[in-house]
Amino acid sequence: MHPILKNQVIKTLAQTLADFKDPKDVEVFLKDFFNESELETFAKRLAVAYWLRKKRSYSNIRENLKVSSATIAVIQNLSKTPGFALAMKQVEAEEWANVWAERIKKFIRQ
């Protein structure tokens, strides 16, 4: 593929994802667009990066996610890139929001 066309195609995919308003719609799109193996691979990459950030051991990640040590090492290097940093920021913001939502629910019930 010509580099200019490749760039346009990637931007189109990125814009398509950005235009979704509902996470359920994104999930439907991903499940239809990627085969099961491709989707699992991408999801595992995100999970490995997240668990590394949470200081889980290689053996824990390897056993739970069924990935190799080599894969974990690759993700550890990739986790220093801007894209992974953005993804982790999103994941952690969602995690923080969920924690506070639960705290507020408990407070309101009292």
N, C-alpha and C positions, 0 to 999 in steps of 0.2 A: 504494500500500500504506500502511496506517495505520502511523505511526511506532512504536507499541508492537509491532505484529505484525512489522514490519521488524526491530526489535531482537531479538525472539525467534527469528526465522528465522536471523539472522546468528549469534546465540549457539549455535543448534543446529548450524549448519555448523562453527563453531569447536570445539565439543565433540566433534563427530564426528571431526574431524581430530586433536584431542588424544587421543582414545581409541585411535587406531591405535598398535600397539606395534612393528610391523615397517615400515621404510621401503618395502619392496616392496609392502606392502598399500596404503600411501598412494599410491604410483605407480599401482597398478591403479585405485584409486578416482579419482584425478585424470584419468587417461586415459579412463575411462568417463564421468566426470561432466562434464568440459569438452570442447568440441570442440577439434580440433587447433590452430586459430588462437587460441582463448582461452588454452589452456595455454601455447602458445609466447609469447604476450604477457606473461603473468605470469612465466614463466621468464626472459624477456629483461629485465624490470624488475629482477629480482633480480640478474641478471648485470651489468647496467649499473651498479647501485648498488655492487656488489662491485668492478668494475673502476675506477670512479671513486675508490673508497676506496684502491685500489692505485695511484692516480695515473696511470692510463692516459689518453692524450689523447682528446679528442673524436673526432678523425679515426680513431684506432685502434679505438675502440668502434664508431663508425659503420660502418667497413668490415667488421669482424669479425662484428658482430651484426646488420648490415643494419637499423639504426634511424636516424632522422633526428636532426639536431642539436637540434631542438626537443624531441624525446622525451628526449634525454640531459639537456637543461636542466631539464625537468620532473622527471625522476628525481633530478637533483642537488638540487633544492629539496625533494622528498619524502624524500630520504635523511636529512634533518635531523629527521624526525618519529620519535616513539617506536617505531612499528611497524617502520620500516626499521632503526632502531638495534637492535631485538631480533633481527631477521632477520640482520643483519650479525654480531652477537655469536654466533649459532648457527653461521653459515657459518665464521667465523674459529675457533671452538672445534673444529669438525670438522676444519678444515685443520690446526690445531695438533696435534690427536690423531693425524692421519694422518702428519704429519712425525715425531712421536715414536715412533709404531709402527714406522715404517721404520728409524729409528735403533736401536731396540731389537732388531729382527730382525737388523740388520747386526752388532750387538754380540754377539748370541747365536751367530751363525754363526762368529765368530772363535775 
